[in-house]
Amino acid sequence: MHAYTASGAVLALLATHAAAAQNIRAAFLWLFAAVLVDSTDGWFARAVRVRERLPNFSGQKLDDLVDYLTFVFVPAVIMWQAHAITGTWMIPVFTAVLLSSLFGFVSEDAKTDDHFFTGFPSYWNIAAVYLVVLGLSPAVNGIILLTLSALVFVRIGYVYPTRTPMLRPLTLALASLWGVAMLVLILQMPAPQKPLAWVSLVFPVYYTALSFVLHARR
C-alpha cells in the first residue's frame, strides 16, 4: 500500500513534464489521477492494517511528501506555465504559496484528532484549475493566491471530507458530483465551459461554509 501512495510522486513527475511541454490539460489529468490515489490510499491502508504490518515505516510522512508535490509544488508549476501569474509579482506570489504550505505541512496541528485540517489545507491543485479555466487577470489571480496563502496561518479548522463525521455522506456525495464537473472542465481544455466552472463553485462554497460552522461549534 505504501507503493500505491508513493505512485503519487510519479504522477507528479508526469504532470510536471506535461506542464513544461505546455500541455496543461494533460498536466491536470495527471494531478486528477494523483487526487484519486490520495483519496483512496488511506482507506486501503486501514483495510489491510498496514501500520501493524510495517510499524517502522511512516505512511504519514510518505503521504505528506507526496501531497506537497501534488497539491502544492506541481500546481504552482502549472500556474506558472499557464501564465496565471505574470510580471514582477510572479516570484513573490509563488514563493508565498510554497512557503506558506510548508508551514502548513510541518505544523503539529495540521491534522487534528477530531478530523479537521487546520488552516487553509493547500488545495492549490483546485485553485490552479479554477484560475486557468476562468481566465481571470494575473492581478486578480495574484490576490486570490496571496489571500489563500495568508489563510494557511489563520488556524481555522477545515473539513476533512473523508473523515469529518458531520454531514459526511452529503459532503462526499457533493464532492463526487463536483469531482465529475472538474474532470469535465479539464477534458474540455483548452476551451472549457466557464458557466460550468462558476456553477461548480457551489461545492467549494458549501465546503468553506460547513468548515466555518463546524469550527465555531468546536
C-alpha positions as CSV (number, residue, x, y, z in Angstrom):
1,M,0.0,0.0,0.0
2,H,2.9,2.4,0.6
3,A,3.9,1.8,-3.0
4,Y,0.4,2.9,-4.0
5,T,0.8,6.1,-2.1
6,A,4.3,6.6,-3.5
7,S,2.9,6.4,-7.0
8,G,1.7,9.9,-6.5
9,A,5.3,11.1,-6.8
10,V,5.5,9.5,-10.3
11,L,2.2,11.2,-11.2
12,A,3.7,14.5,-10.0
13,L,6.7,14.0,-12.3
14,L,4.4,13.2,-15.3
15,A,2.3,16.3,-14.5
16,T,5.4,18.5,-14.4
17,H,6.7,17.1,-17.7
18,A,3.3,17.8,-19.3
19,A,3.2,21.4,-17.9
20,A,6.8,22.0,-19.2
21,A,5.6,20.9,-22.6
22,Q,2.7,23.4,-22.3
23,N,0.2,20.6,-22.3
24,I,-1.9,22.0,-19.4
25,R,-4.8,19.6,-20.0
26,A,-2.5,16.5,-19.6
27,A,-0.8,18.1,-16.5
28,F,-4.2,18.5,-14.8
29,L,-5.2,14.9,-15.8
30,W,-2.1,13.5,-14.1
31,L,-2.9,15.6,-11.0
32,F,-6.5,14.3,-11.1
33,A,-5.2,10.8,-11.0
34,A,-3.0,11.8,-8.1
35,V,-6.1,13.0,-6.2
36,L,-7.8,9.7,-6.8
37,V,-4.7,7.9,-5.3
38,D,-4.7,10.3,-2.3
39,S,-8.4,9.9,-1.7
40,T,-8.2,6.1,-1.6
41,D,-4.8,5.2,-0.2
42,G,-5.8,5.8,3.5
43,W,-8.8,3.6,3.2
44,F,-6.8,0.8,1.6
45,A,-4.1,1.2,4.3
46,R,-6.6,0.9,7.1
47,A,-8.3,-2.1,5.4
48,V,-5.1,-4.1,5.3
49,R,-3.8,-2.8,8.6
50,V,-0.5,-1.6,7.0
51,R,0.5,0.2,10.2
52,E,0.6,-3.0,12.1
53,R,2.4,-4.9,9.4
54,L,5.1,-2.1,8.9
55,P,5.3,-0.3,12.2
56,N,8.7,1.3,11.4
57,F,7.6,2.8,8.1
58,S,5.8,6.2,8.4
59,G,2.9,6.2,6.0
60,Q,2.1,9.7,7.3
61,K,5.4,11.2,6.3
62,L,5.2,9.5,2.9
63,D,1.7,10.9,2.4
64,D,2.8,14.4,3.4
65,L,5.8,14.3,1.0
66,V,3.7,13.2,-1.9
67,D,0.9,15.6,-1.1
68,Y,3.3,18.6,-1.1
69,L,4.3,17.6,-4.6
70,T,0.9,17.0,-6.0
71,F,-1.1,19.6,-4.0
72,V,1.4,22.5,-3.9
73,F,4.6,22.3,-6.0
74,V,3.2,20.9,-9.2
75,P,0.1,23.1,-9.2
76,A,2.5,26.1,-8.8
77,V,4.5,24.9,-11.9
78,I,1.2,24.5,-13.9
79,M,0.0,28.0,-13.0
80,W,3.5,29.4,-13.9
81,Q,3.4,27.6,-17.3
82,A,-0.2,28.6,-17.9
83,H,0.7,32.3,-17.2
84,A,-1.9,32.6,-14.5
85,I,0.6,35.0,-12.8
86,T,2.9,37.2,-14.8
87,G,5.2,40.1,-14.3
88,T,7.3,41.1,-11.3
89,W,4.8,39.7,-8.8
90,M,5.2,36.1,-10.2
91,I,8.1,35.0,-7.9
92,P,6.7,36.7,-4.7
93,V,3.3,35.1,-5.2
94,F,4.6,31.6,-5.9
95,T,7.0,32.0,-3.0
96,A,4.1,32.7,-0.7
97,V,2.3,29.7,-2.0
98,L,5.2,27.3,-1.5
99,L,6.4,28.7,1.9
100,S,3.0,29.0,3.5
101,S,2.2,25.5,2.5
102,L,5.5,24.2,4.0
103,F,4.4,25.8,7.3
104,G,1.0,24.1,7.0
105,F,2.5,20.7,6.4
106,V,5.0,20.8,9.2
107,S,2.6,22.2,11.8
108,E,1.8,19.8,14.6
109,D,-1.9,20.7,14.4
110,A,-2.1,20.3,10.6
111,K,-4.5,17.4,11.1
112,T,-6.4,17.3,14.3
113,D,-7.6,14.3,16.3
114,D,-11.3,15.2,15.5
115,H,-10.5,15.1,11.8
116,F,-10.1,18.6,10.6
117,F,-7.3,20.4,8.7
118,T,-6.0,23.4,10.4
119,G,-5.6,26.5,8.2
120,F,-6.2,26.5,4.5
121,P,-5.4,22.9,3.5
122,S,-3.2,23.7,0.5
123,Y,-5.8,22.9,-2.1
124,W,-3.6,24.6,-4.8
125,N,-4.4,21.9,-7.4
126,I,-8.1,23.1,-7.1
127,A,-7.2,26.7,-7.2
128,A,-5.0,26.1,-10.2
129,V,-7.9,24.6,-12.2
130,Y,-10.2,27.5,-11.5
131,L,-7.6,30.2,-12.2
132,V,-6.7,28.6,-15.5
133,V,-10.3,27.8,-16.5
134,L,-11.8,31.2,-15.5
135,G,-9.1,33.2,-17.2
136,L,-9.1,35.9,-14.6
137,S,-6.5,38.7,-14.9
138,P,-3.0,37.9,-13.4
139,A,-3.6,40.7,-10.8
140,V,-6.8,39.1,-9.6
141,N,-5.2,35.7,-9.6
142,G,-2.3,37.1,-7.5
143,I,-4.7,38.5,-5.0
144,I,-6.5,35.2,-4.7
145,L,-3.3,33.2,-4.2
146,L,-1.9,35.6,-1.7
147,T,-5.2,35.5,0.3
148,L,-5.2,31.7,0.3
149,S,-1.6,31.8,1.4
150,A,-2.4,34.0,4.3
151,L,-5.3,31.7,5.3
152,V,-2.8,28.9,6.0
153,F,-1.8,30.9,9.1
154,V,-5.4,31.5,10.2
155,R,-5.9,28.5,12.3
156,I,-9.5,27.7,11.4
157,G,-10.5,24.0,11.1
158,Y,-11.4,22.8,7.6
159,V,-13.4,19.7,7.0
160,Y,-11.5,16.5,6.2
161,P,-14.1,15.3,3.6
162,T,-13.5,11.5,4.0
163,R,-13.2,11.6,7.8
164,T,-15.1,14.5,9.4
165,P,-18.3,12.8,10.7
166,M,-20.7,15.7,10.5
167,L,-22.7,15.6,7.2
168,R,-20.1,13.2,5.7
169,P,-22.5,11.4,3.4
170,L,-23.7,14.7,2.0
171,T,-20.2,16.1,1.7
172,L,-18.9,13.0,-0.1
173,A,-21.9,13.0,-2.5
174,L,-21.5,16.6,-3.4
175,A,-17.7,16.1,-3.7
176,S,-18.3,13.3,-6.1
177,L,-20.5,15.4,-8.3
178,W,-18.1,18.3,-8.1
179,G,-15.2,15.9,-9.0
180,V,-17.0,14.9,-12.1
181,A,-17.5,18.6,-13.1
182,M,-13.8,19.3,-12.5
183,L,-12.9,16.3,-14.7
184,V,-15.2,17.6,-17.5
185,L,-13.6,21.0,-17.3
186,I,-10.1,19.5,-17.6
187,L,-11.2,17.3,-20.5
188,Q,-12.6,20.4,-22.3
189,M,-9.3,22.3,-22.1
190,P,-8.1,24.4,-23.8
191,A,-11.7,25.7,-24.3
192,P,-13.6,24.8,-21.1
193,Q,-17.1,26.0,-20.4
194,K,-16.8,28.8,-17.9
195,P,-20.5,28.6,-16.8
196,L,-19.8,25.0,-15.6
197,A,-16.8,26.3,-13.7
198,W,-18.9,29.0,-12.0
199,V,-21.7,26.5,-11.1
200,S,-19.2,24.0,-9.8
201,L,-18.0,26.6,-7.2
202,V,-21.2,25.7,-5.2
203,F,-19.2,22.9,-3.6
204,P,-16.2,24.9,-2.5
205,V,-18.6,27.5,-1.1
206,Y,-20.5,24.7,0.8
207,Y,-17.2,23.2,2.0
208,T,-16.0,26.5,3.3
209,A,-19.3,27.4,5.0
210,L,-19.5,24.0,6.6
211,S,-15.9,24.3,7.8
212,F,-16.6,27.7,9.4
213,V,-19.8,26.5,11.1
214,L,-18.2,23.3,12.5
215,H,-15.1,25.2,13.6
216,A,-17.4,27.7,15.5
217,R,-19.0,24.7,17.3
218,R,-15.7,23.0,18.3
